[in-house]
């Protein structure tokens, strides 16, 4: 009898109170609990439109890049390396003789690699290596003549582009055109959506020099066309410079 009397009675929650607790939103429970922060959900602003515009111009290519390269192979690694150094040194001497500062003729050493050569059984039976040299600049005539004179290396690739100076001459006008088109689009959208004006929230402006990848130059074509130290045929063509504007505006009444 006494054992039964000493047991702690179980708390019984009324069904109506339990239902109310289960139905309460999490925000209400968080507010009721002291010290628990409540996260406010911020709605995206109304009347915000994201836009993009661009302006493009054709610019004559005034920059040429010629990559010379050569490869050697043999049984002895030191002999292969020496042959590569000799070929690169000869080409470098010719290129430095015509090098001119301020972007006219620039000379830049390329890669230099040497790897073992394996037979069918996985045993090293020789060595192969390659090296390259890059000559670039605005003086296309001088670089074309150099390409016909270098005999220790062959022309591996040829590329034309727009120089930094030529691009900078059109950047300002292009950016102004792209910005004007951006603002015109924003005004049209504001009118179409029934707004009277707009304000710019954020905007990004960049200018790209869109050029195709370097074109490989066939060694056989070089041997035929540049026999007797003839200059490399040059056909620069034109490139594209594009100004891009993107961002968002707030439409206003």
KOLTI-838042 format. One record per residue: x, y, z of N, C-alpha, C, O in turn; residue in one letter. Coordinates in pm, whole numbers, plus 50000, padded with zeros to 5 digits. Atoms other than C-alpha are relative to their C-alpha. Layout:
XYZXYZXYZXYZA ...
This chain:
500844988050000500005000050000500875012450000500635021849923X 499114988549994502805024050095500805001649871501045012949828X 499254999450127504775015449778499185006749892499705014549813X 500874994050102501835024949567499835014750024499765022549929X 500204985849965501405057849751501235008349966501095020149935X 498774992450022505135067849700500335002249852501245010149824X 499724998350144505105065449316499605014149955498555019349993X 500284986450053505305099249133498964999049891499114991149798X 501055000750102502145105448931500505005649866501265015249868X 499634995350134502615110148549499215012449965498015013249993X 500694987750043501835144748408499214997149873499764991749777X 500895002250114498945143148166499755013349931499225022549992X 500194987650077498895169847890498644999549934498334989949864X 501315000050066495425179247779500154999549848501085005249792X 499935001750145494725170247417499945013249927500595015049824X 500124986950068493785205847328501315007750005501695014249908X 498714993249990497105219447458501044993649910501835000649848X 499065007250087499095192347273499785003649855500745005549780X 500304996450139497335200546947500465014249969500955017049860X 499584986250021498055237346991501515001049986502015008849905X 498554999950008501755230547050500484994649865501395000349804X 499605005950127502025208446742499685009149883500385009149781X 500414991350110500235234046528500735013249999500605020849903X 499324987049992502415263446639501125000749898501854990949881X 498874998350093504825277146373501315000150075501385003350193X 498685000449938508515273146437500445013950045501145015350146X 499624986449962508925311046445499395003850134500045010750214X 500654996649874506395313746732500704993050115500874998950222X 499295007349896508215286946931501335006650028501755007850143X 498714993549982511555304446865499875013050076500725016350159X 500214987649929510125337446984499694997650147500075005550233X 500365002949862508765321247298501204995850081501254998050202X 498835004849927512155306147383501005011450016501475016749916X 499064988949981514425332447541501404996449951501864985149968X 498635002150045517895336647385500134993449865501254991649817X 499955006550132516965319847054499785010549893498725016749891X 500194989750103517525343046754498984995849897498844983949866X 501015002550102514785345846496500525005349868500865017149858X 499514996150132515865346546129498885006549921497825000549904X 501004993150080513975372045921500224996849853501354997649805X 499935003150143513235362345561499775012849922498715018949931X 500084987650076513935391645329499564997049858500164988649790X 500525002150135511965393145007500875007549900501415018149930X 499264993350106513705401644681499275012849961498045013149958X 500664987450038513065437644573499234998349870499634990849781X 500835000750120510365442244314500505010049897501125020149931X 499634990950107510965458443978501475000149965501975010149914X 498595001150034514555446443936500144991849872499604980849861X 499815006750128515615436843582501494998549973502265007949991X 498605002850037518905420643474500155001649849499364996149772X 499834996950141520255432743140501444997249955502354996150037X 498675001550060523205427542903499995006449863498995005849791X 499874994050132524455446042597501454999149956502334996350038X 498635000850051527525446642375500155008749875499165012649813X 499674992850122529245465542094501294993949945502224991350021X 498875006750063531725450641844500515008049882499735014349810X 499404993150114534155465241592501114991249942501824984350015X 498925007050069536485449941333501245008949998501175020649959X 498754992549994540105460741379501064992349921501184980249938X 498945007050074542995452841139501024993850097501475000450191X 498985006549919545395427741292501365006649976501815007849862X 498704993550012548685445141364501064993150086502114998850114X 499085007449912550385418541579500174985949944499194979149913X 499715013450052552085386641459500814992350104501704997850169X 499285008849910553315357441667500434987649924499604980349870X 499455011850068555595330841518500724991450103501574996350177X 499335009349909556635300441717500894990549919500414983249832X 499055009350061559755282041604500174988050094500104989550216X 499815011949918560335246541723500884989949928501054990449806X 499215010950056562565216541673500024988550099499814990650219X 499915011949914562905181341809501204991749957501564991449840X 498845008450024565885157941839499834986950074499104986250173X 500025012749930566375121741935501324992749977502024995049879X 498765007650010569245098041996500164990750119499314990450208X 499775009849894570715071442222500515006750128500145002850238X 499394993549884572685094742450499235012750037499015021349951X 500774988449955570735120342659500795012949987500245023149946X 499184988050008573615144942673500165005049856500185017049831X 499854996250140574025144342297498715006449947498755016249872X 501294994350043570305150842241499835014050058499425023249988X 500114987049935570345179342492500935010349936500545021949917X 499054990850064573415194642330499515004449863499675016049824X 500524996650133571795193141986498855010050011498745019149928X 501104990649979568695210842119500525013850036500055023949983X 499424987149961570775237942284500655007149882500555019349869X 499354994150116572725243441965498975006049905499155017149855X 501044995150091569565246941754499325012450058499085022149986X 500634988549936567955270542005500935012050003500515023349979X 499044989149994571115291042043500165007049866500265019349861X 499864994150133571445296241668498795008649965498935019649912X 501234992550029567805307241633499915012450088499485023050042X 500024988549909568095329941937500935011149953500595022949960X 499044990150048571165347141794499435007949883499595020049877X 500614993250114569315354941470498845008950044498675019949992X 501154992249954566205366841655500445012350078499865023150061X 499534988549922568125389241895500635010749912500645022449948X 499374990450090569895405541602498975009849942499335021049906X 501034991250057566575420041479499015004750106498075012050074X 500924996249893564855424541817499995015150019501035021650015X 500164985749976563485459441882499015002050113498034994650122X 500894998249885561845472942199498675006349961498395008749844X 501294993350016558395488442247499044992149910498244998149838X 500975008250069556555459142092500224998249851499364992649783X 499755001850144558165460241747500384985549970499734978949889X 499595014050015560005426741765500434995150139501454999650192X 499705005549868559965407342093500394985349987499804977849910X 499485013750004561885375042153499774993650136500094999450240X 500305006949875560795349742413500344985149984499874978549892X 499675014350003562295315542485498804991550034498014994950123X 501145008949976559815287142473500364988550093501214990050180X 499765011649915559765252742632501244992249960501744993449848X 498845008750024562635228242662499734987150077499624987350199X 500325012649934561955191642734500884988749947501334989049833X 499205011850035563875158642732499414988150074499324988150196X 500635011749940562255124642791500644987149949501144986749837X 499485012950046563405088342776499074993649898497864995949899X 500775007550100562285066542488500084985350036501164980250064X 500065014049957561155030842565499704990749881499024994549786X 500335010150102561074999342354498764992250043498134995550143X 501215007749972558284973442349500054993050135499004989950192X 499865006749871559674957142667500085009850117500275005750232X 499954990049894559654989742861501405003950042501585009850149X 498614996749968563434993842853500385012649923500045014249806X 499584987650064564955027842779501014996949889502054990749914X 499095002450112566555026542435500395012949928500925012549817X 499624987450062567065063442366499315011850069498625010250169X 500544987749944566055099242434499445008749889499955008849778X 500594990650095563835124642261499725013250072499345013350189X 500204987049938563545161742326499535010349900499605008249779X 500494989250087562105194042190500235013450069500365014150191X 499874986549949562515231442231499315009649904499065006149788X 500724990550084560785262542099500445014250031501085016950133X 499664985949989561235299842050498855008149942498345004849836X 501124991650043558555326942019500525013849964501225020250043X 499694986550044559045358941819498695006849963497925001549883X 501274993250025556215384241815500195015150000501185020350052X 499914985550002555525420941755499185006049887498504999049813X 500754992850104554035447341527500755000849867500135003249763X 499214999250123556895446941273499894986749925500764978149934X 500265012750068555435419541056501034997249892501404985649871X 499035002150107557915424840772501294994150052501824984649994X 498755005049943560975419440991499854985850051500724977450032X 500235013549945559475389041163499814989949887500274978549898X 500195008950115558435374040829501354996749935501584985349895X 498675002650056562005378140698500814990850090501544982150043X 499295008549905563405362441014499564985549985500384976349993X 500515013650014561155332140965500624992949880500774980749881X 499385006150116562755326540625501484997450017502064989349945X 498575001449980566295329440759500384989450102501454983450092X 499685009949896566145306641063499994986149939498984981749886X 499875013450057567385272440954500104989150107499854977450079X 499835010149896568015255141286498694995450061498654985350131X 501325003549949564305254341371498975002349890499255009549794X 501084998250098561035252541177498875008050064498775008950186X 501154992349953557905274041205498924990150043498374982849961X 501015009349949555515254941429498605005549996497654998049970X 501334993950003552615279641446500125014749966501165021049987X 500064986250043551595313541315498675005850047497634999550029X 501234994149947549075337241474500025015149979501065021549991X 500174985650013547755372241407499035005050106498144997650150X 500894994449899546075395141656500045015150000500745021449921X 500064985649982545265430441766500895003850118500764998150226X 499094995949894547955447641969499255007450111498125012050092X 500614993049886547225463042309499765014649966498735020250004X 500154985950035547775497942169498805002249907498035011649927X 501124998650093545305492941883498674997450071497675003950041X 501245002949926542735477942122499615011850090498435015250100X 500304988949910543035506942366499435012149925498675019949983X 500524988850078542285531742086498504999149980497825009349968X 501445001750025538795516942036499224996450125497994996150123X 500705004349879538015506242393499015010450050497875007050082X 500884989749946536575539742505498725001649920497635002149977X 501184998450085534255543942206499094987850007497874989150012X 500805012249992533155507542221499234999250132498044995950133X 500665000549869532405509242595498855009950006497805006950061X 501084990150001530365541042542498804995049921497664997249961X 501105005650079528315523742270499244989250077498014989050078X 500645010949926527675493142486499205005450118498115000450148X 500724994049887526675514842786498735006949952497695005950017X 501194993350055524295535542570498924989749966497734992149990X 500975010550031522645503442449499404994150127498224990750130X 500495005049872522375491142808498935009350057497885004750102X 500964990349948520605523042915498735000549915497635001949968X 501175000050088518315522242610499114987950029497894989050031X 500775012049965517295486442696499255002050131498084998450143X 500634997849870516615496443056498805009349987497775006950051X 501114990650019514405525642943498834993249931497674995649965X 501075007350070512465502842705499274990550094498044989750092X 500635009249907511865476842975499175007450104498085003050140X 500764992149903510785503443223498665004349943497635003450010X 501234995950065508215516542976499054988349979497844989450000X 500845011750026506995481742886499334994850126498214989850120X 500555004949874506455472643253499175010650072498695008150183X 500844989849939504605505043326500715008750102500055014950186X 499244991549909507395522943512500435012649925500495012749802X 499634987450062508475558543451501485002149981501895009749893X 498554997950008512235556043505500714987850059500074977750090X 499225010949942515045534043637501255005750064501695016750031X 498704996949941518155535343852500874987649990500394976450002X 499085011250016521245513843803500394994750137500815002350224X 499625006449873521865489144086501464995649997502234998850087X 498615004450017525085472943962500274997849852499364994349776X 499665001450142526935471343631501464996049988502305000350067X 498645004450029530055454543489500305002949853499475000149766X 499584996950136531965466043180501354993549974502274995050055X 498715005950037534735446243007500145000049849499154999649775X 499684999850143536435446842667500824987749968501844985250032X 499335012350039537495414342496500605001449861500025007549772X 499365000950131539925409142212499814985849951500594976949985X 500365013550043538355379242040500864995849882500755001349773X 499105004750104540965360441842499924984849989499754978050090X 499975014650016541045325341694501284994350058502255001750075X 498775006049947543585300741836501115000149896500835001149776X 498895000050096547075299841679499854989049896499434977849926X 500125009750109547155282441343501314992449980502374998649971X 498765007550025549645254141291500525003049860499755005049767X 499364997150130552105260141010500704987449952501584982150020X 499485012750050552935230040795501495001049968501925010349900X 498555000150025556645221240788500294998349852501225004449799X 499775002250143556385209040428499765012849922500505016049829X 500284987350068554825241940318501155009750022501515017249931X 498864991149974557695260640485501184996249912501845005049857X 498855004450079560295239540304499845003849853500825006949786X 500224996650139558655246539969499975015149978500595020349885X 500204985750021557685283040015501205008350041501435019149986X 498924991949948560745294640205501374994949960502364997650027X 498695003850051563495278440006500715012649954500065022249913X 499184988550036566325302639929499755011950093499825023450050X 500154989749896565625322040254498945010349966499135022249993X 501094990850029562365337440134499255003450129499234995550224X 500764995749883560245356940382498714991850013498174986749915X 501265007049973557235340540544498845007849941498725019749969X 501174992750054554035349540352499125005050115498824997550208X 500784993949894551965373240566498655004649946498585011749845X 501364995650032548185378140547499295002050133498664992850186X 500434997649862547145394740871498484999650019498004994150118X 501444999649985543425400440811499585009750110500275019550137X 500504991249895541375416141090499494991850117499184980050104X 500515006449878540285408041444498805007650054498415017849998X 501194994049941537315416641664500265004350141500844996950221X 499954995049863537185438041974498575002650045497815009449976X 501384999349951533995435942182499965005750141500735001750227X 500264994749866532775456442480498694994050050497674994649980X 501185006249940530295438542709499595007550126500445011150209X 500564993549881528035454942969498884991250052497984987549977X 501085007849937525885434943211499805005050141500745009750206X 500324995449864524135443443536498504999850022497774993149950X 501424999749966520775450943692499575014450029500375022650073X 500564986949974518505481243722498734998650085498054988350082X 501214999349919515725491043962498995008949928499255020849910X 501034992250067512565502243781499255008150105498905003150212X 500654991049904510935532043950498805006849934498735008249812X 501224993250048507555549843921500315014349961499425021749918X 
